[in-house]
Amino acid sequence: MSKVRVHISASLDGYVAGPNQSQEEPLGEGGEGLHDWVTRLKAWREAAGMEGGEENDSTPVVEESHANVGAEIMGRGKFGPATRGPWGDDPWRGWWGEEPPFHKPVFVLTTHAREPLILADTTFTFVTDGIEAALDQAREAAGEKDVFIGGGADVINQYLAAGLVDELELHVVPILLGGGARLFDGVGPDLKLEEIRAIEGPGVAHLKYRVLR
Amino acid sequence: MSKVRVHISASLDGYVAGPNQSQEEPLGEGGEGLHDWVTRLKAWREAAGMEGGEENDSTPVVEESHANVGAEIMGRGKFGPATRGPWGDDPWRGWWGEEPPFHKPVFVLTTHAREPLILADTTFTFVTDGIEAALDQAREAAGEKDVFIGGGADVINQYLAAGLVDELELHVVPILLGGGARLFDGVGPDLKLEEIRAIEGPGVAHLKYRVLR
């Protein structure tokens, strides 16, 4: 059965991006530190088309996170800079250049309609009728595979609050951001979780949970 | 060298007590769920003078948390109910009855002076001149042993923000409280941490950090 999965790096104080996100600092002030543990890994670098990197106790966690994902849903804030409003005549084509690292269908939640954008083997489809419609389309595209909710925090929080997520993995990084985009904001006590596992990696703790129905 | 240590149970959304703390619900709504993992342990029950209980992967973590602690500092909100103001003629004597489970000197931060309270082998000393004065007294009382900052969140956050904590262990419980007393509120990005370890226990993940100078 196809699952809806979330995994994301979070600071110890619960933020998945720092304050003042901008085109220059898409992850906000200090937010780059959230991903130091992963960008040095061979498993991540290979998936991003880069060479080198190390193997450590986080390697199987990252490999598992990439495995069996058939589609991704993201917010407009992950697809592009914080500027909102209509897309304009020369619309933003994502942060990732002409060969994005997704290699699968990506559904972008937005309030402004736009034709699909095809870059190499990634198709970005822009969905304007809400999180459930986006999930229906992503499930259809993913087939037997899982759907990954890629962020940002507000999109993940909406899917969690709506009870639409099956599995949640946090990569807890020993930094404090002191502000920014906070995971679980507005999700509240009705969401019931069960611990699947906790794994220690270098400079990160991987905490995985199942959502109970 | 004597250390200043914090360890506390926290919800996955970062709260160490739920909303609406009261005399009936000292840990706020849902807050009791923070301690299910520990109250079933033999190691905890023995220290609290109770029988029975189980042993599991959390046992050594709890044993270590009790070991080598020579004094505790707590806020008035951990010592008594949320009612503030002068102590009155029949002052509150703690939540723990005539034989409190501390067995060591306890320093209670308060804005209202009061004579020390001696209950069995625990002496509660009330400190009105701030967190540094309380730490000086607690260090003196602890001798070679460590000082434990016992909470609540506001007291821990004050000590963290002031750079006075050496080690921090979070027992992360898979519940969401959706509000209440939040760890790291106001602590901010200047506090630098290094991961010591992550341990999986049943229904809890133990994440331990060293504060870097």
HADDOCK unambig.tbl for C-alpha pairs under 7 A between the chains (distance, minus, plus):
assign (segid A and resid 13 and name CA) (segid B and resid 14 and name CA) 6.90 0.50 0.50
assign (segid A and resid 13 and name CA) (segid B and resid 184 and name CA) 6.00 0.50 0.50
assign (segid A and resid 14 and name CA) (segid B and resid 13 and name CA) 6.90 0.50 0.50
assign (segid A and resid 14 and name CA) (segid B and resid 14 and name CA) 6.77 0.50 0.50
assign (segid A and resid 174 and name CA) (segid B and resid 193 and name CA) 5.68 0.50 0.50
assign (segid A and resid 174 and name CA) (segid B and resid 194 and name CA) 6.21 0.50 0.50
assign (segid A and resid 174 and name CA) (segid B and resid 195 and name CA) 6.20 0.50 0.50
assign (segid A and resid 175 and name CA) (segid B and resid 192 and name CA) 6.58 0.50 0.50
assign (segid A and resid 175 and name CA) (segid B and resid 193 and name CA) 6.36 0.50 0.50
assign (segid A and resid 176 and name CA) (segid B and resid 188 and name CA) 6.05 0.50 0.50
assign (segid A and resid 176 and name CA) (segid B and resid 189 and name CA) 4.78 0.50 0.50
assign (segid A and resid 176 and name CA) (segid B and resid 191 and name CA) 6.98 0.50 0.50
assign (segid A and resid 177 and name CA) (segid B and resid 188 and name CA) 6.19 0.50 0.50
assign (segid A and resid 177 and name CA) (segid B and resid 189 and name CA) 4.93 0.50 0.50
assign (segid A and resid 178 and name CA) (segid B and resid 186 and name CA) 6.93 0.50 0.50
assign (segid A and resid 178 and name CA) (segid B and resid 187 and name CA) 6.74 0.50 0.50
assign (segid A and resid 178 and name CA) (segid B and resid 188 and name CA) 4.05 0.50 0.50
assign (segid A and resid 178 and name CA) (segid B and resid 189 and name CA) 5.40 0.50 0.50
assign (segid A and resid 184 and name CA) (segid B and resid 13 and name CA) 5.99 0.50 0.50
assign (segid A and resid 186 and name CA) (segid B and resid 178 and name CA) 6.90 0.50 0.50
assign (segid A and resid 187 and name CA) (segid B and resid 178 and name CA) 6.73 0.50 0.50
assign (segid A and resid 188 and name CA) (segid B and resid 176 and name CA) 6.02 0.50 0.50
assign (segid A and resid 188 and name CA) (segid B and resid 177 and name CA) 6.16 0.50 0.50
assign (segid A and resid 188 and name CA) (segid B and resid 178 and name CA) 4.02 0.50 0.50
assign (segid A and resid 189 and name CA) (segid B and resid 176 and name CA) 4.78 0.50 0.50
assign (segid A and resid 189 and name CA) (segid B and resid 177 and name CA) 4.92 0.50 0.50
assign (segid A and resid 189 and name CA) (segid B and resid 178 and name CA) 5.41 0.50 0.50
assign (segid A and resid 191 and name CA) (segid B and resid 176 and name CA) 6.95 0.50 0.50
assign (segid A and resid 192 and name CA) (segid B and resid 175 and name CA) 6.55 0.50 0.50
assign (segid A and resid 193 and name CA) (segid B and resid 174 and name CA) 5.65 0.50 0.50
assign (segid A and resid 193 and name CA) (segid B and resid 175 and name CA) 6.34 0.50 0.50
assign (segid A and resid 194 and name CA) (segid B and resid 174 and name CA) 6.18 0.50 0.50
assign (segid A and resid 195 and name CA) (segid B and resid 174 and name CA) 6.20 0.50 0.50
assign (segid A and resid 195 and name CA) (segid B and resid 203 and name CA) 5.84 0.50 0.50
assign (segid A and resid 197 and name CA) (segid B and resid 200 and name CA) 6.49 0.50 0.50
assign (segid A and resid 198 and name CA) (segid B and resid 199 and name CA) 6.67 0.50 0.50
assign (segid A and resid 198 and name CA) (segid B and resid 200 and name CA) 4.91 0.50 0.50
assign (segid A and resid 198 and name CA) (segid B and resid 205 and name CA) 6.17 0.50 0.50
assign (segid A and resid 199 and name CA) (segid B and resid 198 and name CA) 6.65 0.50 0.50
assign (segid A and resid 200 and name CA) (segid B and resid 197 and name CA) 6.50 0.50 0.50
assign (segid A and resid 200 and name CA) (segid B and resid 198 and name CA) 4.92 0.50 0.50
assign (segid A and resid 203 and name CA) (segid B and resid 195 and name CA) 5.85 0.50 0.50
assign (segid A and resid 205 and name CA) (segid B and resid 198 and name CA) 6.17 0.50 0.50
